[in-house]
Amino acid sequence: MTSWNNKTLKKMRMQSVKSMLDVLMLAELRNGSMSGYDVIGYIHNKFGVLISSGTVYAHLYALEREGLITGNNDTKKRKYKLTEKGEQTIDIAFKANIELLNKINRLLNP
């Protein structure tokens, strides 16, 4: 793969992860509570993308304001967990994701 292709793919991956960050965080919070630092590690390990702490915490605070997650201080870290509203939201997002993937698949594979 050429250097240009590699850079382009990395950029596309970063854009995709950033655009889906809220959904990715909600989906992973289904597995248990996480700190912002845990989210950064999860995204990096799962997708190979390093998201800044400012970006992650801005999204976490927005999700908390929307009532999708709650945060509480556990020792030195603030840990976040899903609320019932967050569970319902991620269920809807999963169903919409399946529909979107099917449409993209039909578009790319006529």
DRENFI-29252 format. One record per atom (N, C-alpha, C, O, CB): residue number from 1; y, z, x. Coordinates in Angstrom, 1 decimal, decimal comma, m for minus. Glycine has a CB too. Layout:
   resi       py       pz       px
    NUM        Y        Z        X
...
***
This chain:
   resi       py       pz       px
      1     m1,2      0,0      0,9
      1      0,0      0,0      0,0
      1      1,2      0,0      0,9
      1      1,3      0,7      1,9
      1      0,0      1,2     m1,0
      2      2,2     m0,8      0,6
      2      3,4     m0,9      1,4
      2      4,3      0,4      1,2
      2      4,1      1,1      0,2
      2      4,2     m2,1      1,0
      3      5,1      0,6      2,2
      3      6,1      1,7      2,1
      3      6,9      1,7      0,9
      3      7,2      2,7      0,3
      3      6,9      1,7      3,4
      4      7,4      0,5      0,5
      4      8,2      0,3     m0,7
      4      7,5      0,7     m1,9
      4      8,0      1,5     m2,8
      4      8,7     m1,1     m0,8
      5      6,2      0,3     m2,1
      5      5,4      0,7     m3,2
      5      5,2      2,2     m3,3
      5      5,3      2,8     m4,3
      5      4,1     m0,1     m3,2
      6      4,9      2,8     m2,1
      6      4,7      4,2     m2,0
      6      5,9      5,0     m2,5
      6      5,8      5,9     m3,2
      6      4,2      4,6     m0,6
      7      7,1      4,6     m2,0
      7      8,3      5,3     m2,3
      7      8,6      5,1     m3,8
      7      9,0      6,0     m4,5
      7      9,5      4,7     m1,5
      8      8,4      3,9     m4,3
      8      8,6      3,6     m5,8
      8      7,7      4,5     m6,6
      8      8,1      5,1     m7,6
      8      8,4      2,1     m6,1
      9      6,4      4,6     m6,2
      9      5,5      5,4     m7,0
      9      5,8      6,9     m7,0
      9      5,7      7,6     m8,0
      9      4,0      5,2     m6,5
     10      6,3      7,4     m5,8
     10      6,7      8,8     m5,7
     10      7,9      9,0     m6,6
     10      8,0     10,1     m7,3
     10      7,0      9,1     m4,2
     11      8,8      8,1     m6,6
     11     10,0      8,2     m7,4
     11      9,7      8,2     m8,9
     11     10,2      9,0     m9,7
     11     11,0      7,1     m7,2
     12      8,8      7,3     m9,3
     12      8,3      7,3    m10,7
     12      7,6      8,5    m11,1
     12      7,8      9,1    m12,2
     12      7,4      6,0    m10,9
     13      6,7      9,1    m10,2
     13      6,0     10,3    m10,5
     13      7,0     11,5    m10,7
     13      6,9     12,3    m11,6
     13      5,0     10,7     m9,3
     14      8,0     11,6     m9,8
     14      9,0     12,6     m9,9
     14      9,8     12,5    m11,2
     14     10,0     13,5    m11,9
     14     10,0     12,5     m8,7
     15     10,2     11,3    m11,6
     15     10,9     11,1    m12,9
     15     10,0     11,5    m14,1
     15     10,5     12,1    m15,0
     15     11,4      9,7    m13,0
     16      8,7     11,1    m14,0
     16      7,8     11,4    m15,1
     16      7,6     12,9    m15,3
     16      7,7     13,5    m16,4
     16      6,5     10,7    m14,9
     17      7,4     13,6    m14,1
     17      7,2     15,0    m14,2
     17      8,4     15,7    m14,7
     17      8,4     16,6    m15,5
     17      6,8     15,6    m12,8
     18      9,6     15,3    m14,2
     18     10,9     16,0    m14,6
     18     11,1     15,8    m16,1
     18     11,5     16,7    m16,8
     18     12,0     15,5    m13,8
     19     10,8     14,6    m16,6
     19     11,0     14,3    m18,0
     19     10,1     15,0    m18,9
     19     10,4     15,3    m20,1
     19     10,9     12,8    m18,3
     20      8,9     15,4    m18,4
     20      7,9     16,1    m19,2
     20      7,8     17,6    m18,8
     20      6,8     18,2    m19,2
     20      6,6     15,4    m19,0
     21      8,7     18,1    m18,0
     21      8,6     19,4    m17,5
     21      8,4     20,5    m18,6
     21      7,6     21,4    m18,4
     21      9,8     19,8    m16,7
     22      9,2     20,4    m19,6
     22      9,0     21,4    m20,7
     22      7,6     21,4    m21,3
     22      7,0     22,5    m21,4
     22     10,0     21,1    m21,8
     23      7,1     20,2    m21,6
     23      5,7     20,1    m22,1
     23      4,7     20,6    m21,1
     23      3,8     21,3    m21,5
     23      5,4     18,7    m22,5
     24      4,9     20,2    m19,8
     24      3,9     20,7    m18,8
     24      3,9     22,2    m18,7
     24      2,9     22,8    m18,5
     24      4,3     20,1    m17,4
     25      5,1     22,8    m18,7
     25      5,2     24,3    m18,6
     25      4,6     25,0    m19,9
     25      3,8     25,9    m19,7
     25      6,7     24,7    m18,5
     26      4,9     24,5    m21,0
     26      4,3     25,0    m22,2
     26      2,8     24,9    m22,2
     26      2,0     25,8    m22,6
     26      4,8     24,4    m23,5
     27      2,3     23,7    m21,8
     27      0,8     23,5    m21,7
     27      0,2     24,5    m20,8
     27     m0,9     25,0    m21,1
     27      0,5     22,1    m21,3
     28      0,7     24,7    m19,6
     28      0,1     25,6    m18,6
     28      0,3     27,1    m19,1
     28     m0,6     27,9    m18,7
     28      0,8     25,4    m17,3
     29      1,3     27,4    m19,8
     29      1,5     28,8    m20,3
     29      0,4     29,1    m21,3
     29      0,2     30,3    m21,6
     29      2,9     29,0    m20,9
     30     m0,3     28,1    m21,9
     30     m1,4     28,4    m22,7
     30     m2,5     29,2    m22,0
     30     m3,2     30,0    m22,6
     30     m2,0     27,1    m23,3
     31     m2,6     29,0    m20,7
     31     m3,6     29,6    m19,9
     31     m3,2     31,0    m19,4
     31     m4,0     31,7    m18,8
     31     m3,9     28,7    m18,7
     32     m2,0     31,5    m19,7
     32     m1,6     32,8    m19,3
     32     m0,2     32,8    m18,8
     32      0,5     31,7    m18,7
     32     m2,5     33,3    m18,2
     33      0,4     34,0    m18,6
     33      1,8     34,1    m18,3
     33      2,0     33,6    m16,8
     33      1,1     33,7    m16,0
     33      2,2     35,6    m18,4
     34      3,2     33,2    m16,6
     34      3,6     32,6    m15,3
     34      5,0     33,0    m14,9
     34      5,8     33,2    m15,8
     34      3,4     31,1    m15,2
     35      5,3     33,1    m13,7
     35      6,7     33,3    m13,2
     35      7,2     31,9    m12,9
     35      6,5     30,9    m12,8
     35      6,8     34,2    m12,0
     36      8,5     31,8    m12,6
     36      9,1     30,5    m12,2
     36      8,5     30,0    m10,9
     36      8,2     28,8    m10,8
     36     10,6     30,7    m12,1
     37      8,2     30,9    m10,0
     37      7,6     30,5     m8,7
     37      6,2     30,0     m9,0
     37      5,7     29,0     m8,3
     37      7,5     31,8     m7,8
     38      5,4     30,6     m9,9
     38      4,1     30,1    m10,3
     38      4,2     28,7    m10,9
     38      3,3     27,8    m10,6
     38      3,5     31,0    m11,3
     39      5,2     28,4    m11,7
     39      5,4     27,1    m12,2
     39      5,7     26,0    m11,1
     39      5,1     24,9    m11,2
     39      6,6     27,1    m13,2
     40      6,5     26,4    m10,2
     40      6,8     25,5     m9,1
     40      5,5     25,1     m8,3
     40      5,2     24,0     m8,0
     40      7,8     26,1     m8,1
     41      4,7     26,1     m8,0
     41      3,4     25,9     m7,3
     41      2,4     25,1     m8,2
     41      1,8     24,2     m7,6
     41      2,8     27,3     m7,0
     42      2,4     25,4     m9,5
     42      1,5     24,6    m10,3
     42      1,9     23,1    m10,3
     42      1,0     22,3    m10,2
     42      1,5     25,2    m11,8
     43      3,1     22,8    m10,5
     43      3,6     21,4    m10,6
     43      3,3     20,8     m9,2
     43      2,9     19,6     m9,2
     43      5,1     21,4    m10,9
     44      3,6     21,4     m8,1
     44      3,4     20,9     m6,8
     44      1,9     20,6     m6,6
     44      1,5     19,5     m6,1
     44      3,9     21,8     m5,7
     45      1,0     21,6     m6,9
     45     m0,4     21,4     m6,7
     45     m1,0     20,4     m7,6
     45     m1,9     19,6     m7,2
     45     m1,1     22,7     m6,9
     46     m0,6     20,3     m8,8
     46     m1,2     19,4     m9,8
     46     m0,7     18,0     m9,7
     46     m1,5     17,0     m9,9
     46     m0,9     19,9    m11,2
     47      0,6     17,8     m9,4
     47      1,2     16,5     m9,4
     47      1,8     16,0     m8,1
     47      2,2     14,9     m8,0
     47      2,3     16,5    m10,5
     48      1,8     16,9     m7,1
     48      2,3     16,5     m5,8
     48      3,8     16,3     m5,8
     48      4,3     15,6     m4,9
     48      1,6     15,3     m5,3
     49      4,5     17,0     m6,7
     49      5,9     16,9     m6,8
     49      6,5     18,3     m6,6
     49      6,0     19,3     m7,2
     49      6,3     16,3     m8,2
     50      7,5     18,3     m5,8
     50      8,2     19,6     m5,6
     50      9,5     19,7     m6,4
     50     10,4     18,9     m6,1
     50      8,5     19,8     m4,1
     51      9,5     20,5     m7,4
     51     10,7     20,7     m8,3
     51     11,5     21,9     m7,8
     51     10,9     22,9     m7,4
     51     10,2     20,9     m9,8
     52     12,8     21,7     m7,8
     52     13,7     22,8     m7,3
     52     13,6     24,0     m8,3
     52     13,3     23,9     m9,5
     52     15,1     22,3     m7,2
     53     13,8     25,2     m7,7
     53     13,8     26,4     m8,5
     53     14,9     26,4     m9,6
     53     14,7     26,9    m10,7
     53     14,0     27,6     m7,6
     54     16,0     25,8     m9,2
     54     17,1     25,7    m10,2
     54     16,7     24,9    m11,5
     54     17,0     25,2    m12,6
     54     18,3     25,0     m9,6
     55     16,0     23,8    m11,2
     55     15,5     23,0    m12,3
     55     14,5     23,7    m13,2
     55     14,5     23,7    m14,4
     55     14,8     21,7    m11,8
     56     13,5     24,4    m12,5
     56     12,5     25,1    m13,2
     56     13,1     26,3    m14,1
     56     12,8     26,4    m15,2
     56     11,4     25,7    m12,2
     57     13,9     27,1    m13,4
     57     14,5     28,2    m14,2
     57     15,4     27,7    m15,3
     57     15,5     28,4    m16,3
     57     15,3     29,1    m13,2
     58     16,2     26,6    m15,1
     58     17,0     26,1    m16,2
     58     16,1     25,8    m17,4
     58     16,5     26,0    m18,5
     58     17,8     24,9    m15,7
     59     15,0     25,1    m17,2
     59     14,0     24,8    m18,2
     59     13,4     26,0    m18,9
     59     13,3     26,1    m20,1
     59     12,9     23,9    m17,7
     60     13,0     27,0    m18,0
     60     12,5     28,2    m18,6
     60     13,5     29,0    m19,5
     60     13,1     29,4    m20,5
     60     12,0     29,2    m17,4
     61     14,7     29,1    m19,0
     61     15,8     29,7    m19,8
     61     16,0     29,0    m21,1
     61     16,2     29,6    m22,2
     61     17,1     29,9    m19,0
     62     16,0     27,7    m21,1
     62     16,2     26,9    m22,3
     62     15,0     27,1    m23,3
     62     15,2     27,3    m24,5
     62     16,3     25,4    m22,0
     63     13,8     27,1    m22,8
     63     12,6     27,3    m23,6
     63     12,7     28,7    m24,2
     63     12,3     28,9    m25,4
     63     11,3     27,2    m22,8
     64     13,2     29,7    m23,5
     64     13,3     31,1    m24,0
     64     14,3     31,1    m25,1
     64     14,1     31,8    m26,1
     64     13,6     32,0    m22,8
     65     15,5     30,5    m24,9
     65     16,5     30,4    m25,9
     65     16,1     29,8    m27,2
     65     16,5     30,2    m28,3
     65     17,8     29,7    m25,4
     66     15,2     28,8    m27,1
     66     14,6     28,1    m28,2
     66     13,5     28,9    m28,9
     66     13,0     28,5    m30,0
     66     14,1     26,8    m27,8
     67     13,1     30,0    m28,3
     67     12,1     30,9    m28,9
     67     10,7     30,4    m28,7
     67      9,7     30,8    m29,4
     67     12,3     31,0    m30,4
     68     10,5     29,4    m27,7
     68      9,2     28,9    m27,4
     68      8,4     29,8    m26,5
     68      7,2     29,7    m26,4
     68      9,3     27,5    m26,9
     69      9,1     30,5    m25,6
     69      8,5     31,4    m24,7
     69      9,3     32,7    m24,7
     69     10,4     32,8    m25,1
     69      8,4     30,8    m23,2
     70      8,6     33,8    m24,2
     70      9,4     35,0    m24,0
     70      9,2     35,4    m22,5
     70      8,1     35,1    m21,9
     70      8,9     36,2    m24,9
     71     10,2     36,1    m22,0
     71     10,1     36,5    m20,6
     71     10,3     38,0    m20,5
     71     11,1     38,6    m21,2
     71     11,1     35,8    m19,7
     72      9,5     38,6    m19,6
     72      9,7     40,1    m19,4
     72      9,5     40,3    m17,9
     72      8,7     39,6    m17,2
     72      8,8     40,9    m20,3
     73     10,1     41,3    m17,4
     73     10,1     41,6    m16,0
     73      8,8     42,4    m15,7
     73      8,6     43,5    m16,2
     73     11,3     42,4    m15,5
     74      8,0     41,8    m14,9
     74      6,7     42,4    m14,4
     74      6,8     42,7    m12,9
     74      6,8     41,7    m12,1
     74      5,5     41,5    m14,8
     75      7,0     43,9    m12,5
     75      7,3     44,3    m11,2
     75      8,6     43,5    m10,7
     75      9,6     43,7    m11,4
     75      6,1     44,0    m10,2
     76      8,5     42,7     m9,7
     76      9,7     42,0     m9,2
     76      9,9     40,7     m9,8
     76     11,0     40,1     m9,7
     76      9,6     41,9     m7,7
     77      8,9     40,2    m10,5
     77      9,0     38,8    m11,1
     77      9,1     38,9    m12,6
     77      8,7     39,8    m13,3
     77      7,7     38,0    m10,7
     78      9,9     37,9    m13,1
     78     10,0     37,7    m14,5
     78      8,8     36,8    m14,9
     78      8,7     35,7    m14,4
     78     11,4     37,1    m15,0
     79      8,0     37,3    m15,8
     79      6,8     36,5    m16,3
     79      7,1     35,9    m17,7
     79      7,7     36,6    m18,5
     79      5,5     37,3    m16,3
     80      6,7     34,7    m17,9
     80      6,9     34,1    m19,2
     80      5,6     33,8    m19,9
     80      4,6     33,6    m19,2
     80      7,7     32,7    m19,0
     81      5,6     33,9    m21,2
     81      4,4     33,6    m22,0
     81      4,8     32,9    m23,3
     81      6,0     33,0    m23,7
     81      3,6     34,9    m22,3
     82      3,9     32,2    m23,8
     82      4,1     31,4    m25,1
     82      4,3     32,3    m26,3
     82      3,7     33,4    m26,4
     82      3,0     30,5    m25,3
     83      5,2     31,9    m27,2
     83      5,3     32,6    m28,5
     83      4,5     31,8    m29,4
     83      3,9     30,7    m29,1
     83      6,8     32,7    m28,9
     84      4,4     32,3    m30,7
     84      3,7     31,5    m31,7
     84      4,3     30,1    m31,9
     84      3,7     29,1    m32,1
     84      3,6     32,3    m33,0
     85      5,7     30,1    m31,9
     85      6,4     28,9    m32,1
     85      6,1     28,0    m30,9
     85      6,0     26,7    m31,1
     85      7,9     29,2    m32,2
     86      6,0     28,5    m29,7
     86      5,6     27,7    m28,5
     86      4,2     27,1    m28,7
     86      4,0     25,9    m28,3
     86      5,7     28,5    m27,3
     87      3,3     27,9    m29,2
     87      1,9     27,4    m29,4
     87      1,9     26,2    m30,4
     87      1,3     25,2    m30,2
     87      1,0     28,5    m30,0
     88      2,7     26,4    m31,5
     88      2,8     25,3    m32,5
     88      3,4     24,0    m31,9
     88      3,0     22,9    m32,2
     88      3,5     25,8    m33,7
     89      4,4     24,2    m31,1
     89      5,1     23,1    m30,5
     89      4,3     22,3    m29,5
     89      4,3     21,1    m29,5
     89      6,4     23,6    m29,7
     90      3,5     23,0    m28,7
     90      2,6     22,3    m27,8
     90      1,5     21,6    m28,5
     90      1,0     20,6    m28,1
     90      2,0     23,3    m26,8
     91      1,0     22,2    m29,6
     91      0,0     21,5    m30,4
     91      0,5     20,1    m30,9
     91     m0,1     19,1    m30,9
     91     m0,4     22,4    m31,6
     92      1,8     20,2    m31,4
     92      2,4     18,9    m31,9
     92      2,6     18,0    m30,7
     92      2,4     16,8    m30,9
     92      3,8     19,3    m32,6
     93      3,0     18,5    m29,6
     93      3,3     17,6    m28,4
     93      2,0     16,9    m28,0
     93      2,0     15,8    m27,6
     93      3,8     18,4    m27,3
     94      0,8     17,6    m28,0
     94     m0,4     17,1    m27,6
     94     m0,8     15,9    m28,6
     94     m1,3     14,9    m28,1
     94     m1,5     18,1    m27,6
     95     m0,6     16,1    m29,9
     95     m0,9     15,1    m30,8
     95     m0,1     13,9    m30,6
     95     m0,5     12,7    m30,7
     95     m0,8     15,6    m32,3
     96      1,2     14,1    m30,4
     96      2,2     13,0    m30,1
     96      1,8     12,3    m28,8
     96      2,0     11,0    m28,7
     96      3,6     13,5    m30,1
     97      1,4     13,0    m27,8
     97      1,0     12,4    m26,5
     97     m0,2     11,5    m26,7
     97     m0,2     10,4    m26,1
     97      0,7     13,5    m25,5
     98     m1,1     11,9    m27,5
     98     m2,3     11,0    m27,7
     98     m1,9      9,7    m28,3
     98     m2,3      8,6    m27,9
     98     m3,4     11,7    m28,6
     99     m1,0      9,7    m29,3
     99     m0,5      8,5    m30,0
     99      0,3      7,7    m29,0
     99      0,1      6,5    m29,0
     99      0,4      8,9    m31,2
    100      1,1      8,3    m28,1
    100      1,9      7,6    m27,2
    100      1,0      6,9    m26,1
    100      1,2      5,7    m25,8
    100      2,9      8,5    m26,5
    101      0,0      7,6    m25,6
    101     m0,9      7,0    m24,7
    101     m1,7      5,8    m25,2
    101     m1,9      4,8    m24,5
    101     m1,9      8,1    m24,2
    102     m2,1      5,9    m26,5
    102     m2,7      4,8    m27,1
    102     m1,8      3,6    m27,2
    102     m2,3      2,5    m27,0
    102     m3,2      5,2    m28,5
    103     m0,6      3,8    m27,6
    103      0,4      2,7    m27,7
    103      0,6      2,1    m26,3
    103      0,7      0,8    m26,2
    103      1,7      3,2    m28,3
    104      0,8      2,9    m25,3
    104      1,0      2,4    m23,9
    104     m0,2      1,6    m23,4
    104     m0,1      0,5    m22,8
    104      1,3      3,5    m22,9
    105     m1,4      2,1    m23,7
    105     m2,6      1,5    m23,4
    105     m2,7      0,1    m24,0
    105     m3,1     m0,9    m23,4
    105     m3,9      2,3    m23,7
    106     m2,4      0,0    m25,3
    106     m2,4     m1,3    m26,0
    106     m1,4     m2,2    m25,4
    106     m1,6     m3,5    m25,3
    106     m2,2     m1,1    m27,5
    107     m0,3     m1,7    m25,0
    107      0,8     m2,6    m24,4
    107      0,4     m3,1    m23,0
    107      0,6     m4,3    m22,8
    107      2,1     m1,8    m24,3
    108     m0,2     m2,3    m22,2
    108     m0,6     m2,7    m20,9
    108     m2,0     m3,5    m20,8
    108     m2,2     m4,2    m19,9
    108     m0,8     m1,5    m20,0
    109     m2,8     m3,3    m21,9
    109     m4,1     m4,0    m21,9
    109     m4,2     m4,7    m23,2
    109     m5,0     m4,3    m24,1
    109     m5,2     m2,9    m21,7
    110     m3,5     m5,8    m23,4
    110     m3,6     m6,5    m24,7
    110     m4,9     m7,1    m25,0
    110     m5,1     m7,7    m26,1
    110     m2,6     m7,7    m24,7
***
